Amino acid sequence: MFARIAPWRVVFHFFFAALIVGGSSSAAQAQSMEFRQAVAEAAANDADLVAFYRERNFAGIWATSADRNRRNALMTALSSAADHGLPAGSYDAEGLVNRLRAASTPAEQGRLEVELSRLFLDYARDVQTGILVPSRVDAAIHRQVPLRSRAGTLSAFAQSSPAAFIRSLPPQTPEYTRLMREKIEMERLLARGGWGPTVPGGKLERGDSGARVVALRNRLIAMGFLGRTTTQTYDDAIFSAVQQFQLAHGLATDGTAGPGTLDQINVSPERRLQSIIVAMERERWINRPRGERHIWVNITDFTAKIIDNGVETFSTRSVVGARDEDRVTPEFSDVMEFMVINPSWYVPRSIITKEYLPQLQRNPNAVRNLVITDSRGRVVNRATADFSRYTAATFPYSMREPPSQGNALGLVKFMFPNRYNIYLHDTPAKSLFGREVRAYSHGCVRLADPFDFAYALLAKQTADPEGFFQERLRTGREQRVDLAAPVPVHLIYRTAYTQADGRTQFRRDIYGRDARIWNALSREGVALRAVSG
C-alpha cells in the first residue's frame, strides 16, 4: 500500500528534482528557488498550470523586467474587456497592477506569477469561446463550445508575440468585428441620450399629421432612417423611412407604422445593445471554421442561406418551430449528407400520440393519408383495430405518409442525421411563407423554395442540377441522392446580426432565448455602459 500523496507534494517532488539537477548555493539562485517553490505551491491544485510550469522548471513568464511586454499586453486586454461585452470586474486589472507593485519578496512574486497565468487563461477562454455554458441557459441550445486546451494556450502564448497573440483570441470573423463596432456606436448613442421619446398611440399611415407623426419623425431621424426635416405630415419621406426601418427589423415593408412596427420602433437602445452583446457571446460559442460552403439557418430571421467562401449565394424564407416548448427549433450544427426526393413522412412518436391517436379513437378512419403499420411493417386494418384500447404510452403502431403532393414534407427533404430528428424540407402549406412571423412547425425547418435550394446544392456535382432533380421527381418514387461533398449546417439564433454593406439587423426574440442569455450574462457581471467620444 502506498500512502496518499497531496498534490502539492507531488509538485514539490518535481520542483526540487529540477533544482537538484541545476542547483547552486548562490544567493541569487536561492531567491530563484524561493520563487519557484512559491510557483509550484500556488499551481498545485490546477493540473494545467502544473503541467505548464513543470515544463519550465517552474520559471515564470510574468515576473521579470524582460516580461514587461507580456504584462502590458495582458493589462491592456483586461482593461478593454468590456469592449467585448465581458464582465470587466471579474478581471480587476487595476487591483492587479497594485499587487504587482507591492510584491517585494520572491514568494509573493511567485504566487502572483501563478495568479497572472490563471487570470490570463480565464480571460482567454472568455473572449475566445464565451462566458456561459449554452445548454445551462436554455436546454434547446445544443451548441458544443470549441474550448481550447488551457496548457496549450499558455504554452503558445509564452512563445508568441504577446500583443499579437492576445489580439488573435477573439473570433476573427467579420461578423464579430462589425458587432463590436456596433456595440461601441450604441454605447456612444446612450451617452448622447439615446433616440429620444417613444412614439405614443396606435397606427400611423400616409396622410396622417399631428404630434404623434412628429414623434415618429423625430424617432426615425434619431435612428438614422430619416434625414433632417420639419414635416408634421406622414409624407413620402416618412413612408420610405418606415419601410427602411421595417426592412432592417424583419417586418412587412408596407410603409405603415402599425402596432407591430411601432412596438419595434419603441424598443429602447439599451435593449438593442443587449441583443448585440448576446450576439457577440453567441459568436464566441461558434468560434471555429464553419465550412467553405455551409448552410446558415437563422431561426429568428426565418431564412435559410447557402454561404460559399463567406458570400451568400442562395437564400430562401423558412418556417421554424412553433413557440410551444416541445415544438421549438433547437440550435446545433451538423453536416448535411443527402436529400430525399419524393419522401415518405415517418410520423414522430410525439405527434402520433398527441395529435393522431385521439383522432383515431374518435374515428378509426381519420387521417386516411397515413398508413398505420405494426412492429413487423404490416399494414393495420382500421376496420378491425380497436384504438380505444391504447394510451399514449401503450400505442404499438407506427404511422407513415407515402410520397405525394400533399405529403407533410412536400416533395423533398434535406437530411443531416441528428439526435433531434430535425431537417429541412418542402411543405404543401405555402401560405405560411407570406406571414411576418413564421413559427408554426413541429421543429423542423420548412423552405419556401426547396427545389431551387436543391438545385444550388446539386450544382456542385452535376452540370444540369434541375434536370437531374426533375427526372427523379417525375418517378413519384422515394429516392435518396447523396451529396458528393457533405455540407455543414448551422442552426443559429441571432436577434442582432450585421451586413457587410448595410445596417445592423434586429429580429424579435421569438423563443425568449436571448433574454435568458442576457440575464445569465448579467448575473456574471456583464453590464451596459454609456461611452463618451
C-alpha positions as CSV (number, residue, x, y, z in Angstrom):
1,M,0.0,0.0,0.0
2,F,1.2,3.5,-0.8
3,A,0.2,6.5,1.3
4,R,-1.9,9.1,-0.5
5,I,0.3,12.0,-1.5
6,A,-1.1,15.5,-1.5
7,P,-1.0,17.2,-5.0
8,W,1.3,19.9,-3.8
9,R,3.8,17.4,-2.5
10,V,3.9,15.8,-6.0
11,V,4.6,19.2,-7.5
12,F,7.3,19.8,-4.9
13,H,8.9,16.5,-5.8
14,F,9.4,17.6,-9.4
15,F,10.3,21.1,-8.3
16,F,13.1,20.0,-6.1
17,A,14.3,17.4,-8.6
18,A,14.7,20.2,-11.1
19,L,16.6,22.3,-8.6
20,I,19.0,19.4,-7.7
21,V,19.9,18.9,-11.3
22,G,21.0,22.5,-11.8
23,G,21.3,23.6,-8.1
24,S,23.8,26.2,-6.6
25,S,24.3,27.9,-3.3
26,S,24.4,31.4,-4.6
27,A,22.0,33.9,-3.1
28,A,20.5,34.7,-6.5
29,Q,19.7,31.1,-7.1
30,A,18.4,30.7,-3.5
31,Q,15.9,33.5,-4.3
32,S,15.0,31.8,-7.6
33,M,14.4,28.7,-5.6
34,E,12.1,30.5,-3.3
35,F,10.2,32.0,-6.2
36,R,9.9,28.6,-8.0
37,Q,8.8,26.9,-4.8
38,A,6.0,29.5,-4.5
39,V,5.0,28.9,-8.1
40,A,4.9,25.2,-7.5
41,E,2.8,25.6,-4.4
42,A,0.4,28.1,-6.0
43,A,-0.1,26.0,-9.1
44,A,-0.5,22.7,-7.2
45,N,-4.3,22.4,-7.4
46,D,-4.5,23.2,-11.1
47,A,-3.3,20.3,-13.4
48,D,-3.0,22.6,-16.4
49,L,-0.8,25.1,-14.6
50,V,1.3,22.4,-13.0
51,A,1.9,20.8,-16.5
52,F,2.9,24.2,-17.9
53,Y,5.2,25.3,-15.2
54,R,6.8,21.8,-14.7
55,E,8.0,22.0,-18.4
56,R,9.7,25.3,-17.4
57,N,11.2,24.1,-14.2
58,F,8.7,26.4,-12.5
59,A,10.3,29.5,-14.0
60,G,7.9,32.4,-14.5
61,I,6.7,34.2,-17.6
62,W,5.4,37.4,-16.0
63,A,7.7,38.4,-13.1
64,T,11.0,39.7,-14.6
65,S,11.7,43.0,-16.3
66,A,12.1,41.1,-19.5
67,D,8.4,40.0,-19.2
68,R,7.2,43.6,-19.3
69,N,5.7,43.3,-22.8
70,R,3.7,40.3,-21.7
71,R,2.4,42.0,-18.6
72,N,1.5,45.2,-20.6
73,A,-0.3,43.2,-23.2
74,L,-2.4,41.4,-20.6
75,M,-3.2,44.6,-18.7
76,T,-4.3,46.3,-21.9
77,A,-6.6,43.3,-22.8
78,L,-8.1,43.2,-19.3
79,S,-8.7,47.0,-19.3
80,S,-10.6,46.7,-22.6
81,A,-12.6,43.5,-21.7
82,A,-15.8,45.5,-21.5
83,D,-15.4,46.3,-25.2
84,H,-16.0,42.6,-25.9
85,G,-19.1,42.5,-23.7
86,L,-17.2,40.7,-20.9
87,P,-17.5,41.3,-17.2
88,A,-14.7,43.8,-16.6
89,G,-15.0,43.5,-12.9
90,S,-14.1,39.8,-13.0
91,Y,-10.5,40.6,-14.0
92,D,-9.8,43.6,-11.8
93,A,-6.9,45.0,-13.8
94,E,-6.3,47.9,-11.6
95,G,-6.1,45.8,-8.4
96,L,-3.7,43.5,-10.2
97,V,-1.4,46.4,-11.1
98,N,-1.3,47.5,-7.4
99,R,-0.4,43.9,-6.3
100,L,2.3,43.7,-8.9
101,R,3.8,46.9,-7.5
102,A,3.5,45.7,-3.9
103,A,5.0,42.3,-4.4
104,S,8.5,42.5,-2.9
105,T,9.6,39.0,-2.0
106,P,10.3,36.1,-4.3
107,A,7.5,34.1,-2.6
108,E,5.0,36.9,-3.2
109,Q,6.1,37.3,-6.8
110,G,5.8,33.5,-7.3
111,R,2.3,33.4,-6.1
112,L,1.4,36.4,-8.2
113,E,3.0,34.8,-11.2
114,V,0.5,31.9,-11.0
115,E,-2.4,34.3,-10.4
116,L,-1.5,36.2,-13.6
117,S,-1.4,33.0,-15.6
118,R,-4.7,31.9,-14.2
119,L,-6.2,35.3,-14.9
120,F,-4.8,35.2,-18.5
121,L,-6.4,31.8,-19.0
122,D,-9.8,33.0,-17.7
123,Y,-9.7,35.9,-20.0
124,A,-8.5,33.9,-23.0
125,R,-11.4,31.4,-22.5
126,D,-14.0,34.1,-22.0
127,V,-13.0,36.1,-25.1
128,Q,-12.4,33.1,-27.3
129,T,-15.3,30.8,-26.5
130,G,-17.7,32.7,-24.3
131,I,-18.6,33.1,-20.6
132,L,-21.6,30.8,-20.5
133,V,-22.3,27.1,-21.0
134,P,-25.1,27.4,-23.6
135,S,-27.2,24.3,-22.5
136,R,-27.3,25.6,-19.0
137,V,-29.0,28.7,-20.2
138,D,-31.5,27.0,-22.5
139,A,-32.0,23.3,-23.0
140,A,-32.7,23.8,-26.7
141,I,-29.2,25.2,-27.3
142,H,-27.1,22.1,-28.2
143,R,-24.0,24.1,-29.0
144,Q,-20.7,22.4,-28.4
145,V,-18.4,25.3,-27.5
146,P,-14.9,24.8,-29.0
147,L,-12.9,25.0,-25.8
148,R,-9.1,25.2,-26.3
149,S,-6.5,23.4,-24.2
150,R,-5.5,25.7,-21.2
151,A,-2.0,24.3,-21.0
152,G,-1.6,24.6,-24.8
153,T,-2.9,28.2,-24.8
154,L,-0.5,29.2,-22.1
155,S,2.5,27.5,-23.8
156,A,1.6,29.1,-27.2
157,F,1.3,32.5,-25.5
158,A,4.7,32.1,-23.8
159,Q,6.3,31.5,-27.2
160,S,4.5,34.2,-29.2
161,S,4.4,38.0,-29.5
162,P,2.2,38.8,-26.5
163,A,0.1,41.6,-28.0
164,A,-0.5,39.8,-31.3
165,F,-1.4,36.6,-29.5
166,I,-4.0,38.3,-27.4
167,R,-5.4,40.1,-30.4
168,S,-5.9,36.7,-32.0
169,L,-8.0,35.3,-29.2
170,P,-11.5,36.7,-30.0
171,P,-13.4,35.4,-33.1
172,Q,-11.7,36.7,-36.2
173,T,-14.9,36.8,-38.2
174,P,-16.1,39.9,-40.0
175,E,-19.4,39.5,-38.1
176,Y,-17.7,39.7,-34.7
177,T,-15.7,42.8,-35.7
178,R,-18.9,44.5,-37.0
179,L,-20.8,43.6,-33.9
180,M,-18.1,45.0,-31.7
181,R,-18.1,48.2,-33.8
182,E,-21.9,48.5,-33.5
183,K,-21.7,47.9,-29.7
184,I,-19.3,50.8,-29.3
185,E,-21.5,53.0,-31.5
186,M,-24.6,52.1,-29.4
187,E,-22.7,52.9,-26.2
188,R,-21.9,56.3,-27.6
189,L,-25.5,56.8,-28.6
190,L,-26.5,56.1,-24.9
191,A,-24.0,58.7,-23.8
192,R,-25.8,61.2,-26.1
193,G,-29.2,60.4,-24.7
194,G,-30.4,57.6,-27.0
195,W,-33.2,58.1,-29.5
196,G,-35.4,60.4,-27.5
197,P,-39.1,59.9,-26.6
198,T,-41.0,56.9,-27.8
199,V,-44.0,57.2,-30.2
200,P,-47.4,57.1,-28.4
201,G,-50.7,55.7,-29.6
202,G,-51.7,53.3,-32.3
203,K,-51.5,53.1,-36.1
204,L,-50.0,55.8,-38.2
205,E,-50.1,55.9,-42.0
206,R,-49.5,58.1,-45.1
207,G,-51.5,61.4,-44.8
208,D,-51.7,61.5,-41.0
209,S,-50.4,64.6,-39.2
210,G,-50.1,66.0,-35.8
211,A,-48.0,65.4,-32.6
212,R,-47.7,61.6,-33.0
213,V,-46.4,62.0,-36.5
214,V,-43.8,64.5,-35.2
215,A,-42.8,62.0,-32.5
216,L,-42.4,59.3,-35.2
217,R,-40.4,61.7,-37.4
218,N,-38.0,62.6,-34.6
219,R,-37.5,59.0,-33.6
220,L,-36.7,58.0,-37.2
221,I,-34.3,60.9,-37.5
222,A,-32.5,59.9,-34.3
223,M,-32.3,56.3,-35.5
224,G,-30.8,57.4,-38.8
225,F,-33.6,56.2,-41.1
226,L,-34.8,59.8,-42.0
227,G,-32.9,62.9,-42.9
228,R,-33.5,66.2,-41.3
229,T,-37.0,67.5,-41.9
230,T,-39.6,69.7,-40.3
231,T,-42.6,68.0,-41.8
232,Q,-45.6,67.3,-39.5
233,T,-47.3,65.1,-42.0
234,Y,-46.8,61.4,-42.8
235,D,-45.4,62.1,-46.2
236,D,-43.4,60.1,-48.8
237,A,-40.1,60.6,-46.9
238,I,-41.5,59.2,-43.7
239,F,-43.2,56.4,-45.6
240,S,-39.9,55.4,-47.1
241,A,-38.1,55.7,-43.8
242,V,-40.6,53.4,-42.1
243,Q,-40.1,50.9,-44.9
244,Q,-36.3,51.0,-44.4
245,F,-36.9,50.5,-40.7
246,Q,-39.2,47.6,-41.4
247,L,-36.6,46.0,-43.7
248,A,-33.9,46.3,-41.0
249,H,-36.2,44.6,-38.4
250,G,-37.7,41.8,-40.4
251,L,-41.1,43.4,-40.7
252,A,-43.6,43.5,-43.6
253,T,-42.4,46.5,-45.6
254,D,-45.8,48.2,-46.1
255,G,-44.6,51.7,-45.0
256,T,-47.4,51.9,-42.4
257,A,-46.5,52.3,-38.7
258,G,-48.9,49.8,-37.3
259,P,-48.8,48.3,-33.8
260,G,-46.1,45.8,-34.7
261,T,-43.9,48.3,-36.3
262,L,-44.4,50.9,-33.5
263,D,-43.6,48.2,-31.0
264,Q,-40.2,47.7,-32.6
265,I,-39.6,51.4,-33.2
266,N,-40.2,52.0,-29.4
267,V,-37.6,49.3,-28.4
268,S,-35.0,51.1,-26.3
269,P,-31.4,51.4,-27.4
270,E,-30.5,49.6,-24.1
271,R,-32.4,46.5,-25.3
272,R,-30.8,46.7,-28.7
273,L,-27.4,46.9,-27.0
274,Q,-28.3,43.8,-25.0
275,S,-29.0,42.0,-28.3
276,I,-25.7,43.0,-29.7
277,I,-23.8,41.8,-26.6
278,V,-25.7,38.5,-26.7
279,A,-24.8,38.1,-30.4
280,M,-21.1,38.6,-29.6
281,E,-21.3,35.8,-26.9
282,R,-23.1,33.6,-29.4
283,E,-20.4,34.3,-32.0
284,R,-17.8,33.1,-29.4
285,W,-19.7,29.9,-29.0
286,I,-19.3,29.1,-32.6
287,N,-15.7,30.3,-32.9
288,R,-14.5,27.5,-35.3
289,P,-14.3,27.0,-39.0
290,R,-17.9,26.8,-40.4
291,G,-17.0,25.3,-43.8
292,E,-16.1,27.0,-47.1
293,R,-19.6,26.1,-48.1
294,H,-22.2,25.9,-45.4
295,I,-25.9,26.3,-44.7
296,W,-26.8,29.1,-42.3
297,V,-30.4,28.9,-40.8
298,N,-31.2,31.9,-38.6
299,I,-34.3,30.9,-36.6
300,T,-35.3,34.4,-35.7
301,D,-34.9,35.7,-39.3
302,F,-36.9,32.8,-40.8
303,T,-34.4,32.3,-43.5
304,A,-32.1,29.5,-44.8
305,K,-29.0,30.5,-46.7
306,I,-26.1,28.9,-48.6
307,I,-22.8,30.6,-47.9
308,D,-19.8,30.0,-50.2
309,N,-16.4,31.4,-49.1
310,G,-18.1,34.0,-46.9
311,V,-20.6,35.1,-49.6
312,E,-24.3,34.4,-49.6
313,T,-25.1,32.6,-52.8
314,F,-28.7,31.5,-52.1
315,S,-31.4,32.5,-49.7
316,T,-35.0,31.4,-49.1
317,R,-37.7,32.1,-46.5
318,S,-38.3,29.5,-43.9
319,V,-40.9,28.4,-41.3
320,V,-39.5,27.2,-38.0
321,G,-40.8,25.5,-34.9
322,A,-43.8,27.0,-33.0
323,R,-43.3,28.7,-29.6
324,D,-44.6,25.7,-27.6
325,E,-41.8,24.3,-25.5
326,D,-41.9,20.9,-27.3
327,R,-42.0,22.4,-30.8
328,V,-39.3,25.0,-30.8
329,T,-36.4,24.6,-33.3
330,P,-33.2,23.7,-31.4
331,E,-29.8,25.2,-32.1
332,F,-26.9,23.0,-33.2
333,S,-24.5,22.3,-36.0
334,D,-24.3,19.1,-38.1
335,V,-23.5,18.0,-41.7
336,M,-26.0,17.6,-44.5
337,E,-25.3,14.3,-46.2
338,F,-28.2,13.7,-48.6
339,M,-31.6,14.7,-49.8
340,V,-34.7,12.5,-50.3
341,I,-36.8,13.3,-53.4
342,N,-40.5,12.2,-53.0
343,P,-40.0,11.4,-49.3
344,S,-42.3,9.5,-47.1
345,W,-43.1,11.1,-43.8
346,Y,-42.4,8.8,-40.8
347,V,-44.6,10.5,-38.2
348,P,-42.7,11.2,-35.0
349,R,-44.0,9.4,-31.9
350,S,-44.8,12.6,-30.1
351,I,-47.1,13.7,-33.0
352,I,-48.7,10.2,-33.2
353,T,-49.7,10.1,-29.6
354,K,-50.6,13.7,-29.0
355,E,-52.4,14.5,-32.2
356,Y,-53.4,11.4,-34.2
357,L,-54.2,8.8,-31.5
358,P,-57.1,11.0,-30.1
359,Q,-58.5,11.4,-33.7
360,L,-58.3,7.6,-34.3
361,Q,-60.0,6.9,-31.1
362,R,-62.9,9.1,-32.1
363,N,-62.9,7.9,-35.7
364,P,-60.8,4.9,-36.9
365,N,-60.9,6.3,-40.5
366,A,-59.4,9.7,-39.5
367,V,-56.2,10.8,-41.2
368,R,-56.6,8.5,-44.1
369,N,-53.5,9.8,-45.8
370,L,-51.4,8.0,-43.2
371,V,-50.6,4.3,-43.3
372,I,-50.6,2.6,-39.9
373,T,-48.2,-0.3,-39.5
374,D,-47.3,-2.8,-36.8
375,S,-43.8,-3.7,-35.5
376,R,-43.3,-6.0,-38.4
377,G,-44.2,-3.4,-41.0
378,R,-47.6,-4.9,-41.8
379,V,-50.5,-2.5,-42.5
380,V,-53.1,-2.3,-39.8
381,N,-56.7,-2.9,-40.8
382,R,-58.5,0.2,-39.4
383,A,-61.9,-1.7,-39.6
384,T,-60.9,-4.3,-37.1
385,A,-58.4,-2.3,-34.9
386,D,-59.6,-1.0,-31.5
387,F,-57.7,2.2,-31.0
388,S,-59.6,3.0,-27.8
389,R,-57.6,0.2,-26.1
390,Y,-54.4,2.2,-26.1
391,T,-52.9,5.2,-24.3
392,A,-50.1,7.4,-25.4
393,A,-47.7,5.0,-23.6
394,T,-49.1,1.7,-25.0
395,F,-50.0,2.6,-28.6
396,P,-48.0,-0.1,-30.5
397,Y,-48.1,1.2,-34.1
398,S,-46.1,3.4,-36.4
399,M,-47.5,5.8,-39.0
400,R,-46.2,6.9,-42.3
401,E,-47.4,9.2,-45.1
402,P,-46.4,7.9,-48.5
403,P,-44.9,10.2,-51.2
404,S,-47.5,12.6,-52.6
405,Q,-48.1,16.3,-53.5
406,G,-49.9,16.7,-50.1
407,N,-47.2,14.9,-48.0
408,A,-46.3,16.9,-44.9
409,L,-42.7,17.0,-46.1
410,G,-43.7,18.1,-49.6
411,L,-41.6,16.7,-52.4
412,V,-38.0,16.9,-51.0
413,K,-36.3,16.8,-47.7
414,F,-32.7,17.6,-46.8
415,M,-31.0,15.3,-44.2
416,F,-28.3,16.0,-41.7
417,P,-28.9,13.0,-39.4
418,N,-29.1,14.1,-35.8
419,R,-30.5,13.0,-32.5
420,Y,-33.1,15.8,-32.5
421,N,-34.8,14.5,-35.7
422,I,-34.6,17.9,-37.3
423,Y,-34.2,18.5,-41.0
424,L,-35.0,21.0,-43.8
425,H,-37.9,20.2,-46.1
426,D,-40.6,21.3,-48.6
427,T,-44.2,21.7,-47.4
428,P,-47.6,21.9,-49.0
429,A,-48.6,24.7,-46.6
430,K,-47.2,27.5,-48.8
431,S,-49.4,30.3,-47.4
432,L,-47.4,30.5,-44.2
433,F,-44.4,31.9,-46.1
434,G,-46.3,35.1,-46.6
435,R,-46.5,35.8,-42.9
436,E,-44.2,38.1,-40.9
437,V,-43.6,35.7,-38.0
438,R,-43.2,32.2,-39.3
439,A,-43.1,29.9,-36.3
440,Y,-45.6,27.1,-37.0
441,S,-43.7,23.8,-37.5
442,H,-43.1,20.9,-35.1
443,G,-39.4,21.9,-35.0
444,C,-38.1,21.1,-38.5
445,V,-37.4,23.9,-40.9
446,R,-39.7,24.3,-43.9
447,L,-38.3,26.0,-47.0
448,A,-40.2,28.4,-49.4
449,D,-38.0,27.4,-52.4
450,P,-36.9,23.8,-51.8
451,F,-36.4,23.0,-55.5
452,D,-34.1,25.9,-56.0
453,F,-32.3,25.0,-52.8
454,A,-31.8,21.5,-54.1
455,Y,-30.5,22.9,-57.5
456,A,-28.0,25.1,-55.7
457,L,-26.7,22.1,-53.7
458,L,-26.6,19.8,-56.7
459,A,-24.8,22.3,-58.9
460,K,-21.6,21.3,-57.3
461,Q,-21.9,17.7,-58.6
462,T,-23.9,17.8,-61.9
463,A,-23.9,20.0,-64.9
464,D,-27.7,20.0,-65.1
465,P,-28.9,20.1,-61.5
466,E,-32.5,21.0,-62.4
467,G,-32.8,18.2,-65.0
468,F,-31.2,15.7,-62.6
469,F,-33.6,16.6,-59.8
470,Q,-36.8,16.8,-62.0
471,E,-36.0,13.4,-63.6
472,R,-36.1,11.7,-60.2
473,L,-39.1,13.8,-59.1
474,R,-41.2,12.6,-62.0
475,T,-40.8,8.9,-61.0
476,G,-43.0,9.6,-57.9
477,R,-40.8,7.1,-56.1
478,E,-38.8,7.9,-53.0
479,Q,-35.2,8.4,-54.0
480,R,-32.1,9.2,-51.9
481,V,-29.5,11.5,-53.5
482,D,-26.2,11.7,-51.7
483,L,-24.2,15.0,-51.7
484,A,-20.8,14.4,-53.2
485,A,-19.4,16.9,-50.7
486,P,-21.4,16.9,-47.4
487,V,-22.3,20.5,-46.3
488,P,-22.1,21.8,-42.7
489,V,-25.4,23.1,-41.4
490,H,-25.6,25.6,-38.6
491,L,-29.0,26.3,-37.0
492,I,-28.4,29.6,-35.2
493,Y,-30.5,32.2,-33.3
494,R,-29.5,35.8,-33.7
495,T,-31.7,38.7,-32.8
496,A,-28.9,41.0,-33.9
497,Y,-26.7,40.5,-36.9
498,T,-24.7,42.6,-39.3
499,Q,-24.4,43.0,-43.0
500,A,-21.2,43.8,-44.8
501,D,-22.7,46.7,-46.8
502,G,-25.8,47.7,-44.8
503,R,-27.4,48.3,-41.4
504,T,-27.3,46.1,-38.4
505,Q,-30.4,43.9,-38.4
506,F,-32.6,43.2,-35.4
507,R,-35.2,40.5,-35.0
508,R,-37.8,39.5,-32.4
509,D,-36.7,37.2,-29.7
510,I,-39.4,34.7,-30.6
511,Y,-38.5,32.0,-28.1
512,G,-37.2,34.3,-25.4
513,R,-33.7,32.7,-25.6
514,D,-31.7,35.9,-25.9
515,A,-33.5,37.4,-22.9
516,R,-32.4,34.3,-20.9
517,I,-28.8,34.6,-22.2
518,W,-28.7,38.3,-21.3
519,N,-30.0,37.6,-17.8
520,A,-27.2,34.9,-17.4
521,L,-24.6,37.3,-18.7
522,S,-25.8,40.0,-16.3
523,R,-25.5,37.6,-13.4
524,E,-21.9,37.0,-14.5
525,G,-21.2,40.8,-14.2
526,V,-21.8,41.9,-17.8
527,A,-23.2,45.4,-17.7
528,L,-24.4,48.0,-20.2
529,R,-22.4,51.2,-20.3
530,A,-22.5,54.6,-22.0
531,V,-19.3,55.8,-23.5
532,S,-18.5,59.4,-24.5
533,G,-16.5,60.2,-27.5
